[in-house]
Amino acid sequence: MPITRNHCQSLDQHDALAPLRAQFVLPDGVIYLDGNSLGAQPKAALTRAQEVITKEWGIGLIRSWNSAGWFDLPQRLGNQLARLIGAQDGEVVVTDTTSINLFKVLAAALRQQQVKAPNKRVIVSERRNFPTDLYIAQGLIDQLQAHGAPSYQLRLIDSPQELDAALDDDVAVLMLTHVNYQTGYMVDMAAATALAHQHGALTVWDLAHSAGAVLVDLNAAQADYAVGCTYKYLNGGPGAPAFLWVNARHQDAFWQPLSGWWGHARPFAMEPGYQPRQGISRYLCGTQPITSLAMVACGLDIFDQTSVAALREKSLALTTLFMELVQQECSDQPLTLITPTDPARRGSQVSYQHPDGFAVVQALIERGVIPDYREPHIMRFGFTPLYTRFVDVWEAVAALKDILTNRSWDQPRFQQRTLVT
């Protein structure tokens, strides 16, 4: 039986998460399917920003480091975020950017291995990993070698299925993104971590496309390190600070490569020598961006009103519906699905390749449907369970069908590349 708009409306009527949509700013006439790149604005964010700027900064001034709780905000936010990724209080801190945090944990992991297994000098990652992860890894390797360290190597695989062959006894770190940014493929974290540990390797996980959208249980998987961002599914705002998780078994052995004063045991003692704080706080570096940090709480507060299991259930329902509707309505078009149909291996996005994918995405955006584009020829549709409706899926596919059928994308203005795609 064909899927109808009425069916999608019925799904919305029975959606337990539907009331949460009212807590977001969503413009009329826009179907937003890019929460996997930048989450929508929580309505509470404007009020919170005004409070921070006019009251805490404007009136409280420097006193607000104490009176408004600015100083320990990274740790408090980390504790609030922890349950979304299977962590405990004291294991997560919200700070810096994903790239900087990755540098911290990767450097720490390599140093751990240098002490206990100096022959391990390989980092294994995926060729289609998000580029910044590979850049950070290669940059760290270059820096180490420039300072006379033993030669390190970045070993790239083409798919997670090649892990077994790549994980030799020379591997120090397995660095993977849990959900691939291009395809939405979700790695079996527990299995990959166990395989790495069998070879004496430590694991570093990038949760940028996982946190707030899929089930993540870092402790159950016995992972070692993880990083992620808060501006995607967590709705922390553009450029919001990232987060960093360290398994409790590694925390006090952690060497901080960016040993700034906020990670010092007594930051206001102003001592000339560095002594790290205990626990997760040693992963901090410099003075924190309080205004941006404060916005992160607005997104996390909404997650406190539901469960990760409920989010995942709706995420799978949305992505399955989208794939089924595209097959139903657009099967005659040159679309190649590159996202797994297996729910166990799928994140919260659906990606298709189209020879003119960039132009199609621009035409969709002009029509009020906002996905995004990634090379090569990839159209990404992100589904955020907190605010995406099932009827949005119907309307998005209807717009896609019309644009493809009528070749509405085939116009010069849709071919013009912008700085951000």
Contacts in CASP RR format, 6 or more apart in sequence:
PFRMAT RR
TARGET T0000
AUTHOR 0000-0000-0000
METHOD contacts of the structure
MODEL  1
MPITRNHCQSLDQHDALAPLRAQFVLPDGVIYLDGNSLGAQPKAALTRAQ
EVITKEWGIGLIRSWNSAGWFDLPQRLGNQLARLIGAQDGEVVVTDTTSI
NLFKVLAAALRQQQVKAPNKRVIVSERRNFPTDLYIAQGLIDQLQAHGAP
SYQLRLIDSPQELDAALDDDVAVLMLTHVNYQTGYMVDMAAATALAHQHG
ALTVWDLAHSAGAVLVDLNAAQADYAVGCTYKYLNGGPGAPAFLWVNARH
QDAFWQPLSGWWGHARPFAMEPGYQPRQGISRYLCGTQPITSLAMVACGL
DIFDQTSVAALREKSLALTTLFMELVQQECSDQPLTLITPTDPARRGSQV
SYQHPDGFAVVQALIERGVIPDYREPHIMRFGFTPLYTRFVDVWEAVAAL
KDILTNRSWDQPRFQQRTLVT
2 328 0 8 1.000
3 321 0 8 1.000
3 324 0 8 1.000
3 325 0 8 1.000
3 328 0 8 1.000
3 394 0 8 1.000
5 391 0 8 1.000
5 394 0 8 1.000
8 321 0 8 1.000
8 389 0 8 1.000
8 390 0 8 1.000
8 391 0 8 1.000
8 393 0 8 1.000
8 394 0 8 1.000
9 390 0 8 1.000
9 391 0 8 1.000
11 317 0 8 1.000
11 321 0 8 1.000
11 390 0 8 1.000
12 18 0 8 1.000
12 389 0 8 1.000
12 390 0 8 1.000
12 391 0 8 1.000
15 314 0 8 1.000
15 389 0 8 1.000
15 390 0 8 1.000
16 310 0 8 1.000
17 306 0 8 1.000
17 310 0 8 1.000
17 311 0 8 1.000
17 314 0 8 1.000
17 385 0 8 1.000
17 386 0 8 1.000
18 389 0 8 1.000
20 302 0 8 1.000
20 305 0 8 1.000
20 306 0 8 1.000
20 386 0 8 1.000
20 387 0 8 1.000
21 386 0 8 1.000
21 387 0 8 1.000
21 389 0 8 1.000
23 42 0 8 1.000
23 43 0 8 1.000
23 44 0 8 1.000
23 302 0 8 1.000
23 386 0 8 1.000
24 40 0 8 1.000
24 41 0 8 1.000
24 42 0 8 1.000
24 43 0 8 1.000
24 235 0 8 1.000
24 386 0 8 1.000
24 387 0 8 1.000
25 40 0 8 1.000
25 41 0 8 1.000
25 42 0 8 1.000
25 43 0 8 1.000
26 32 0 8 1.000
26 40 0 8 1.000
26 387 0 8 1.000
29 368 0 8 1.000
30 368 0 8 1.000
30 369 0 8 1.000
30 370 0 8 1.000
31 368 0 8 1.000
31 369 0 8 1.000
31 370 0 8 1.000
31 392 0 8 1.000
31 395 0 8 1.000
31 396 0 8 1.000
31 399 0 8 1.000
32 40 0 8 1.000
32 370 0 8 1.000
32 384 0 8 1.000
32 387 0 8 1.000
32 388 0 8 1.000
33 369 0 8 1.000
33 370 0 8 1.000
33 371 0 8 1.000
33 381 0 8 1.000
33 382 0 8 1.000
33 383 0 8 1.000
33 388 0 8 1.000
33 392 0 8 1.000
33 396 0 8 1.000
34 370 0 8 1.000
34 371 0 8 1.000
34 372 0 8 1.000
34 380 0 8 1.000
34 382 0 8 1.000
35 232 0 8 1.000
35 233 0 8 1.000
35 382 0 8 1.000
35 384 0 8 1.000
36 209 0 8 1.000
36 213 0 8 1.000
36 232 0 8 1.000
36 233 0 8 1.000
36 348 0 8 1.000
36 349 0 8 1.000
36 380 0 8 1.000
36 382 0 8 1.000
36 383 0 8 1.000
36 384 0 8 1.000
37 232 0 8 1.000
37 372 0 8 1.000
37 380 0 8 1.000
38 231 0 8 1.000
38 232 0 8 1.000
38 237 0 8 1.000
38 238 0 8 1.000
39 231 0 8 1.000
39 232 0 8 1.000
39 233 0 8 1.000
39 234 0 8 1.000
39 235 0 8 1.000
39 236 0 8 1.000
39 237 0 8 1.000
39 384 0 8 1.000
40 235 0 8 1.000
40 384 0 8 1.000
40 387 0 8 1.000
41 235 0 8 1.000
41 237 0 8 1.000
42 235 0 8 1.000
42 236 0 8 1.000
42 298 0 8 1.000
42 299 0 8 1.000
42 301 0 8 1.000
42 302 0 8 1.000
44 298 0 8 1.000
44 299 0 8 1.000
44 301 0 8 1.000
45 236 0 8 1.000
45 237 0 8 1.000
45 295 0 8 1.000
45 298 0 8 1.000
45 299 0 8 1.000
48 294 0 8 1.000
48 295 0 8 1.000
48 297 0 8 1.000
48 298 0 8 1.000
49 291 0 8 1.000
49 294 0 8 1.000
49 295 0 8 1.000
52 68 0 8 1.000
52 290 0 8 1.000
52 291 0 8 1.000
52 294 0 8 1.000
53 291 0 8 1.000
56 64 0 8 1.000
56 68 0 8 1.000
56 70 0 8 1.000
57 64 0 8 1.000
57 291 0 8 1.000
60 67 0 8 1.000
60 68 0 8 1.000
64 70 0 8 1.000
65 71 0 8 1.000
70 288 0 8 1.000
70 290 0 8 1.000
73 94 0 8 1.000
73 288 0 8 1.000
73 290 0 8 1.000
73 293 0 8 1.000
73 294 0 8 1.000
74 93 0 8 1.000
74 94 0 8 1.000
74 95 0 8 1.000
74 241 0 8 1.000
74 281 0 8 1.000
74 284 0 8 1.000
74 288 0 8 1.000
74 293 0 8 1.000
75 90 0 8 1.000
75 93 0 8 1.000
75 280 0 8 1.000
75 281 0 8 1.000
77 94 0 8 1.000
77 243 0 8 1.000
77 293 0 8 1.000
77 296 0 8 1.000
77 297 0 8 1.000
77 300 0 8 1.000
78 90 0 8 1.000
78 92 0 8 1.000
78 93 0 8 1.000
78 94 0 8 1.000
78 243 0 8 1.000
79 89 0 8 1.000
79 90 0 8 1.000
79 92 0 8 1.000
80 297 0 8 1.000
80 300 0 8 1.000
80 304 0 8 1.000
81 87 0 8 1.000
81 92 0 8 1.000
81 94 0 8 1.000
81 211 0 8 1.000
81 230 0 8 1.000
81 234 0 8 1.000
81 243 0 8 1.000
81 300 0 8 1.000
82 88 0 8 1.000
82 89 0 8 1.000
82 90 0 8 1.000
82 91 0 8 1.000
82 92 0 8 1.000
82 245 0 8 1.000
83 308 0 8 1.000
84 211 0 8 1.000
84 212 0 8 1.000
84 216 0 8 1.000
84 234 0 8 1.000
84 303 0 8 1.000
84 308 0 8 1.000
85 92 0 8 1.000
85 207 0 8 1.000
85 210 0 8 1.000
85 211 0 8 1.000
85 216 0 8 1.000
85 217 0 8 1.000
85 218 0 8 1.000
85 226 0 8 1.000
85 245 0 8 1.000
86 216 0 8 1.000
86 217 0 8 1.000
86 218 0 8 1.000
86 219 0 8 1.000
86 220 0 8 1.000
87 218 0 8 1.000
87 219 0 8 1.000
87 245 0 8 1.000
88 219 0 8 1.000
88 248 0 8 1.000
90 248 0 8 1.000
90 279 0 8 1.000
90 280 0 8 1.000
91 219 0 8 1.000
91 245 0 8 1.000
91 246 0 8 1.000
91 247 0 8 1.000
91 248 0 8 1.000
91 251 0 8 1.000
91 280 0 8 1.000
92 243 0 8 1.000
92 244 0 8 1.000
92 245 0 8 1.000
92 280 0 8 1.000
93 243 0 8 1.000
93 244 0 8 1.000
93 280 0 8 1.000
93 281 0 8 1.000
93 283 0 8 1.000
93 284 0 8 1.000
94 230 0 8 1.000
94 241 0 8 1.000
94 242 0 8 1.000
94 243 0 8 1.000
94 293 0 8 1.000
94 296 0 8 1.000
95 101 0 8 1.000
95 241 0 8 1.000
95 242 0 8 1.000
95 243 0 8 1.000
95 244 0 8 1.000
95 283 0 8 1.000
95 284 0 8 1.000
95 285 0 8 1.000
95 288 0 8 1.000
96 104 0 8 1.000
96 241 0 8 1.000
96 242 0 8 1.000
96 244 0 8 1.000
96 285 0 8 1.000
97 229 0 8 1.000
97 239 0 8 1.000
97 241 0 8 1.000
97 242 0 8 1.000
98 132 0 8 1.000
98 206 0 8 1.000
98 208 0 8 1.000
98 227 0 8 1.000
98 228 0 8 1.000
98 229 0 8 1.000
98 242 0 8 1.000
99 132 0 8 1.000
99 135 0 8 1.000
99 136 0 8 1.000
100 242 0 8 1.000
100 258 0 8 1.000
100 285 0 8 1.000
101 227 0 8 1.000
101 228 0 8 1.000
101 242 0 8 1.000
101 243 0 8 1.000
101 244 0 8 1.000
101 283 0 8 1.000
102 132 0 8 1.000
102 133 0 8 1.000
102 136 0 8 1.000
102 204 0 8 1.000
102 206 0 8 1.000
102 227 0 8 1.000
103 136 0 8 1.000
103 140 0 8 1.000
103 257 0 8 1.000
103 258 0 8 1.000
104 244 0 8 1.000
104 256 0 8 1.000
104 257 0 8 1.000
104 258 0 8 1.000
104 283 0 8 1.000
104 285 0 8 1.000
105 204 0 8 1.000
105 225 0 8 1.000
105 226 0 8 1.000
105 227 0 8 1.000
105 244 0 8 1.000
105 246 0 8 1.000
106 123 0 8 1.000
106 136 0 8 1.000
106 137 0 8 1.000
106 140 0 8 1.000
106 173 0 8 1.000
106 175 0 8 1.000
106 204 0 8 1.000
106 225 0 8 1.000
107 140 0 8 1.000
107 255 0 8 1.000
107 257 0 8 1.000
108 225 0 8 1.000
108 250 0 8 1.000
108 254 0 8 1.000
108 255 0 8 1.000
108 256 0 8 1.000
108 257 0 8 1.000
109 172 0 8 1.000
109 173 0 8 1.000
109 202 0 8 1.000
109 204 0 8 1.000
109 224 0 8 1.000
109 225 0 8 1.000
110 123 0 8 1.000
110 140 0 8 1.000
110 144 0 8 1.000
110 152 0 8 1.000
110 172 0 8 1.000
110 173 0 8 1.000
111 255 0 8 1.000
111 257 0 8 1.000
112 202 0 8 1.000
112 250 0 8 1.000
112 253 0 8 1.000
112 255 0 8 1.000
113 120 0 8 1.000
113 172 0 8 1.000
113 173 0 8 1.000
113 202 0 8 1.000
117 172 0 8 1.000
117 200 0 8 1.000
118 150 0 8 1.000
119 169 0 8 1.000
119 170 0 8 1.000
120 169 0 8 1.000
120 170 0 8 1.000
120 171 0 8 1.000
120 172 0 8 1.000
120 200 0 8 1.000
120 201 0 8 1.000
121 150 0 8 1.000
121 151 0 8 1.000
121 152 0 8 1.000
121 153 0 8 1.000
121 170 0 8 1.000
121 172 0 8 1.000
122 152 0 8 1.000
122 153 0 8 1.000
122 154 0 8 1.000
122 155 0 8 1.000
122 168 0 8 1.000
122 170 0 8 1.000
122 171 0 8 1.000
122 172 0 8 1.000
123 137 0 8 1.000
123 141 0 8 1.000
123 152 0 8 1.000
123 153 0 8 1.000
123 154 0 8 1.000
123 155 0 8 1.000
123 171 0 8 1.000
123 172 0 8 1.000
123 173 0 8 1.000
123 174 0 8 1.000
123 175 0 8 1.000
124 155 0 8 1.000
124 156 0 8 1.000
124 157 0 8 1.000
124 163 0 8 1.000
124 166 0 8 1.000
124 167 0 8 1.000
124 171 0 8 1.000
124 173 0 8 1.000
124 174 0 8 1.000
124 175 0 8 1.000
124 201 0 8 1.000
125 133 0 8 1.000
125 134 0 8 1.000
125 137 0 8 1.000
125 154 0 8 1.000
125 155 0 8 1.000
125 156 0 8 1.000
125 157 0 8 1.000
125 174 0 8 1.000
125 175 0 8 1.000
125 176 0 8 1.000
126 156 0 8 1.000
126 157 0 8 1.000
126 158 0 8 1.000
126 159 0 8 1.000
126 160 0 8 1.000
126 176 0 8 1.000
126 177 0 8 1.000
126 180 0 8 1.000
127 156 0 8 1.000
127 157 0 8 1.000
127 158 0 8 1.000
128 158 0 8 1.000
128 180 0 8 1.000
128 182 0 8 1.000
128 183 0 8 1.000
129 175 0 8 1.000
129 176 0 8 1.000
129 177 0 8 1.000
129 180 0 8 1.000
129 206 0 8 1.000
130 177 0 8 1.000
130 181 0 8 1.000
130 206 0 8 1.000
130 208 0 8 1.000
133 175 0 8 1.000
133 177 0 8 1.000
133 206 0 8 1.000
134 154 0 8 1.000
134 156 0 8 1.000
137 154 0 8 1.000
137 175 0 8 1.000
138 154 0 8 1.000
141 152 0 8 1.000
141 153 0 8 1.000
141 154 0 8 1.000
144 152 0 8 1.000
145 151 0 8 1.000
145 152 0 8 1.000
152 172 0 8 1.000
155 166 0 8 1.000
155 171 0 8 1.000
157 163 0 8 1.000
157 166 0 8 1.000
160 176 0 8 1.000
160 185 0 8 1.000
160 187 0 8 1.000
160 188 0 8 1.000
160 192 0 8 1.000
163 174 0 8 1.000
163 192 0 8 1.000
163 195 0 8 1.000
164 195 0 8 1.000
167 174 0 8 1.000
167 195 0 8 1.000
167 196 0 8 1.000
167 198 0 8 1.000
167 199 0 8 1.000
167 201 0 8 1.000
168 199 0 8 1.000
169 199 0 8 1.000
169 200 0 8 1.000
171 196 0 8 1.000
171 199 0 8 1.000
171 200 0 8 1.000
171 201 0 8 1.000
172 201 0 8 1.000
172 202 0 8 1.000
173 201 0 8 1.000
173 202 0 8 1.000
173 203 0 8 1.000
173 204 0 8 1.000
174 192 0 8 1.000
174 193 0 8 1.000
174 196 0 8 1.000
174 201 0 8 1.000
174 202 0 8 1.000
174 203 0 8 1.000
174 204 0 8 1.000
175 203 0 8 1.000
175 204 0 8 1.000
175 206 0 8 1.000
176 187 0 8 1.000
176 192 0 8 1.000
176 203 0 8 1.000
176 204 0 8 1.000
176 205 0 8 1.000
176 206 0 8 1.000
177 187 0 8 1.000
177 205 0 8 1.000
177 206 0 8 1.000
177 208 0 8 1.000
177 209 0 8 1.000
178 186 0 8 1.000
178 187 0 8 1.000
178 189 0 8 1.000
178 205 0 8 1.000
178 206 0 8 1.000
178 207 0 8 1.000
178 209 0 8 1.000
178 210 0 8 1.000
178 214 0 8 1.000
178 216 0 8 1.000
179 185 0 8 1.000
179 186 0 8 1.000
179 187 0 8 1.000
179 208 0 8 1.000
179 209 0 8 1.000
179 210 0 8 1.000
179 213 0 8 1.000
179 214 0 8 1.000
179 347 0 8 1.000
179 348 0 8 1.000
179 349 0 8 1.000
180 186 0 8 1.000
180 187 0 8 1.000
180 209 0 8 1.000
181 208 0 8 1.000
181 209 0 8 1.000
181 374 0 8 1.000
182 338 0 8 1.000
182 351 0 8 1.000
182 374 0 8 1.000
182 378 0 8 1.000
182 380 0 8 1.000
183 338 0 8 1.000
183 339 0 8 1.000
183 340 0 8 1.000
183 351 0 8 1.000
184 209 0 8 1.000
184 339 0 8 1.000
184 340 0 8 1.000
184 346 0 8 1.000
184 347 0 8 1.000
184 349 0 8 1.000
184 350 0 8 1.000
184 351 0 8 1.000
185 339 0 8 1.000
185 340 0 8 1.000
185 345 0 8 1.000
185 346 0 8 1.000
185 347 0 8 1.000
186 210 0 8 1.000
186 214 0 8 1.000
186 340 0 8 1.000
186 344 0 8 1.000
186 345 0 8 1.000
186 346 0 8 1.000
186 347 0 8 1.000
188 344 0 8 1.000
188 345 0 8 1.000
189 205 0 8 1.000
189 216 0 8 1.000
189 217 0 8 1.000
189 218 0 8 1.000
189 221 0 8 1.000
189 223 0 8 1.000
190 217 0 8 1.000
190 220 0 8 1.000
190 221 0 8 1.000
190 222 0 8 1.000
192 203 0 8 1.000
193 203 0 8 1.000
193 221 0 8 1.000
193 222 0 8 1.000
193 223 0 8 1.000
193 224 0 8 1.000
194 222 0 8 1.000
196 202 0 8 1.000
196 203 0 8 1.000
197 203 0 8 1.000
197 222 0 8 1.000
202 224 0 8 1.000
202 225 0 8 1.000
203 223 0 8 1.000
203 224 0 8 1.000
203 225 0 8 1.000
204 224 0 8 1.000
204 225 0 8 1.000
204 226 0 8 1.000
204 227 0 8 1.000
205 218 0 8 1.000
205 223 0 8 1.000
205 225 0 8 1.000
205 226 0 8 1.000
205 227 0 8 1.000
206 226 0 8 1.000
206 227 0 8 1.000
206 228 0 8 1.000
207 216 0 8 1.000
207 226 0 8 1.000
207 227 0 8 1.000
207 228 0 8 1.000
208 227 0 8 1.000
208 228 0 8 1.000
208 229 0 8 1.000
208 232 0 8 1.000
209 232 0 8 1.000
209 233 0 8 1.000
209 347 0 8 1.000
209 348 0 8 1.000
209 349 0 8 1.000
210 216 0 8 1.000
210 347 0 8 1.000
211 228 0 8 1.000
211 229 0 8 1.000
211 230 0 8 1.000
211 232 0 8 1.000
211 233 0 8 1.000
211 234 0 8 1.000
211 243 0 8 1.000
212 233 0 8 1.000
212 234 0 8 1.000
212 303 0 8 1.000
212 308 0 8 1.000
212 311 0 8 1.000
213 233 0 8 1.000
213 311 0 8 1.000
213 312 0 8 1.000
213 315 0 8 1.000
213 347 0 8 1.000
213 348 0 8 1.000
213 384 0 8 1.000
213 385 0 8 1.000
214 312 0 8 1.000
214 315 0 8 1.000
214 347 0 8 1.000
214 348 0 8 1.000
215 308 0 8 1.000
215 309 0 8 1.000
215 312 0 8 1.000
216 308 0 8 1.000
218 226 0 8 1.000
218 245 0 8 1.000
218 247 0 8 1.000
219 247 0 8 1.000
222 247 0 8 1.000
223 247 0 8 1.000
224 246 0 8 1.000
224 247 0 8 1.000
224 250 0 8 1.000
225 244 0 8 1.000
225 245 0 8 1.000
225 246 0 8 1.000
225 247 0 8 1.000
225 250 0 8 1.000
226 244 0 8 1.000
226 245 0 8 1.000
227 242 0 8 1.000
227 243 0 8 1.000
227 244 0 8 1.000
227 245 0 8 1.000
228 242 0 8 1.000
228 243 0 8 1.000
228 244 0 8 1.000
229 240 0 8 1.000
229 242 0 8 1.000
229 243 0 8 1.000
230 236 0 8 1.000
230 237 0 8 1.000
230 240 0 8 1.000
230 241 0 8 1.000
230 242 0 8 1.000
230 243 0 8 1.000
230 296 0 8 1.000
231 237 0 8 1.000
231 238 0 8 1.000
231 239 0 8 1.000
231 240 0 8 1.000
233 348 0 8 1.000
233 384 0 8 1.000
234 240 0 8 1.000
234 296 0 8 1.000
234 299 0 8 1.000
234 300 0 8 1.000
234 303 0 8 1.000
235 298 0 8 1.000
235 299 0 8 1.000
235 302 0 8 1.000
235 384 0 8 1.000
235 386 0 8 1.000
236 295 0 8 1.000
236 296 0 8 1.000
236 298 0 8 1.000
236 299 0 8 1.000
237 292 0 8 1.000
237 295 0 8 1.000
237 296 0 8 1.000
239 292 0 8 1.000
240 292 0 8 1.000
240 293 0 8 1.000
240 295 0 8 1.000
240 296 0 8 1.000
241 288 0 8 1.000
241 289 0 8 1.000
241 292 0 8 1.000
241 293 0 8 1.000
241 296 0 8 1.000
244 283 0 8 1.000
246 254 0 8 1.000
246 280 0 8 1.000
246 283 0 8 1.000
251 279 0 8 1.000
251 280 0 8 1.000
251 282 0 8 1.000
252 278 0 8 1.000
252 279 0 8 1.000
254 276 0 8 1.000
254 282 0 8 1.000
254 283 0 8 1.000
256 263 0 8 1.000
256 276 0 8 1.000
256 282 0 8 1.000
256 283 0 8 1.000
256 285 0 8 1.000
258 285 0 8 1.000
259 274 0 8 1.000
259 276 0 8 1.000
259 285 0 8 1.000
260 274 0 8 1.000
260 284 0 8 1.000
260 285 0 8 1.000
260 286 0 8 1.000
261 267 0 8 1.000
261 286 0 8 1.000
262 281 0 8 1.000
262 284 0 8 1.000
262 285 0 8 1.000
262 286 0 8 1.000
262 287 0 8 1.000
262 288 0 8 1.000
263 276 0 8 1.000
263 277 0 8 1.000
263 281 0 8 1.000
263 282 0 8 1.000
263 283 0 8 1.000
263 284 0 8 1.000
263 285 0 8 1.000
263 286 0 8 1.000
264 271 0 8 1.000
264 274 0 8 1.000
264 275 0 8 1.000
264 276 0 8 1.000
264 277 0 8 1.000
265 275 0 8 1.000
265 276 0 8 1.000
265 277 0 8 1.000
265 278 0 8 1.000
266 275 0 8 1.000
276 282 0 8 1.000
277 284 0 8 1.000
302 386 0 8 1.000
303 311 0 8 1.000
303 386 0 8 1.000
306 386 0 8 1.000
310 385 0 8 1.000
311 385 0 8 1.000
311 386 0 8 1.000
312 385 0 8 1.000
314 385 0 8 1.000
315 347 0 8 1.000
315 348 0 8 1.000
315 383 0 8 1.000
315 385 0 8 1.000
316 343 0 8 1.000
316 346 0 8 1.000
317 390 0 8 1.000
318 348 0 8 1.000
318 383 0 8 1.000
318 385 0 8 1.000
318 388 0 8 1.000
318 390 0 8 1.000
318 393 0 8 1.000
319 339 0 8 1.000
319 346 0 8 1.000
319 347 0 8 1.000
319 348 0 8 1.000
319 349 0 8 1.000
319 350 0 8 1.000
319 383 0 8 1.000
320 343 0 8 1.000
321 390 0 8 1.000
321 393 0 8 1.000
322 350 0 8 1.000
322 381 0 8 1.000
322 383 0 8 1.000
322 393 0 8 1.000
322 396 0 8 1.000
322 397 0 8 1.000
323 337 0 8 1.000
323 339 0 8 1.000
323 341 0 8 1.000
323 350 0 8 1.000
325 393 0 8 1.000
325 394 0 8 1.000
325 397 0 8 1.000
326 335 0 8 1.000
326 337 0 8 1.000
326 350 0 8 1.000
326 352 0 8 1.000
326 397 0 8 1.000
326 400 0 8 1.000
329 397 0 8 1.000
329 398 0 8 1.000
329 400 0 8 1.000
329 401 0 8 1.000
330 397 0 8 1.000
330 400 0 8 1.000
330 401 0 8 1.000
330 404 0 8 1.000
333 354 0 8 1.000
333 401 0 8 1.000
333 404 0 8 1.000
333 405 0 8 1.000
334 354 0 8 1.000
334 355 0 8 1.000
335 352 0 8 1.000
335 353 0 8 1.000
335 354 0 8 1.000
335 404 0 8 1.000
336 352 0 8 1.000
336 353 0 8 1.000
336 354 0 8 1.000
337 350 0 8 1.000
337 351 0 8 1.000
337 352 0 8 1.000
338 351 0 8 1.000
338 352 0 8 1.000
338 353 0 8 1.000
338 378 0 8 1.000
339 346 0 8 1.000
339 347 0 8 1.000
339 349 0 8 1.000
339 350 0 8 1.000
339 351 0 8 1.000
339 352 0 8 1.000
340 346 0 8 1.000
348 382 0 8 1.000
348 383 0 8 1.000
348 384 0 8 1.000
348 385 0 8 1.000
349 380 0 8 1.000
349 381 0 8 1.000
349 382 0 8 1.000
349 383 0 8 1.000
350 380 0 8 1.000
350 381 0 8 1.000
350 382 0 8 1.000
350 383 0 8 1.000
351 374 0 8 1.000
351 378 0 8 1.000
351 379 0 8 1.000
351 380 0 8 1.000
351 381 0 8 1.000
352 378 0 8 1.000
352 379 0 8 1.000
352 381 0 8 1.000
353 376 0 8 1.000
353 377 0 8 1.000
353 378 0 8 1.000
353 379 0 8 1.000
354 360 0 8 1.000
354 377 0 8 1.000
354 379 0 8 1.000
355 377 0 8 1.000
356 377 0 8 1.000
356 409 0 8 1.000
356 410 0 8 1.000
357 373 0 8 1.000
357 377 0 8 1.000
357 378 0 8 1.000
357 379 0 8 1.000
357 409 0 8 1.000
358 373 0 8 1.000
358 377 0 8 1.000
358 414 0 8 1.000
358 415 0 8 1.000
358 417 0 8 1.000
358 421 0 8 1.000
359 409 0 8 1.000
359 410 0 8 1.000
359 411 0 8 1.000
359 414 0 8 1.000
359 415 0 8 1.000
360 379 0 8 1.000
360 400 0 8 1.000
360 403 0 8 1.000
360 404 0 8 1.000
360 409 0 8 1.000
360 414 0 8 1.000
361 371 0 8 1.000
361 372 0 8 1.000
361 373 0 8 1.000
361 379 0 8 1.000
361 421 0 8 1.000
362 409 0 8 1.000
362 413 0 8 1.000
362 414 0 8 1.000
363 403 0 8 1.000
363 408 0 8 1.000
363 409 0 8 1.000
363 411 0 8 1.000
363 414 0 8 1.000
364 370 0 8 1.000
364 371 0 8 1.000
364 396 0 8 1.000
364 399 0 8 1.000
364 400 0 8 1.000
364 403 0 8 1.000
365 371 0 8 1.000
366 414 0 8 1.000
367 399 0 8 1.000
367 403 0 8 1.000
368 399 0 8 1.000
369 395 0 8 1.000
369 396 0 8 1.000
369 399 0 8 1.000
369 400 0 8 1.000
371 379 0 8 1.000
371 380 0 8 1.000
371 381 0 8 1.000
371 382 0 8 1.000
371 396 0 8 1.000
372 379 0 8 1.000
372 380 0 8 1.000
372 421 0 8 1.000
373 379 0 8 1.000
373 380 0 8 1.000
373 421 0 8 1.000
374 380 0 8 1.000
374 421 0 8 1.000
381 396 0 8 1.000
382 388 0 8 1.000
383 393 0 8 1.000
402 408 0 8 1.000
403 409 0 8 1.000
END
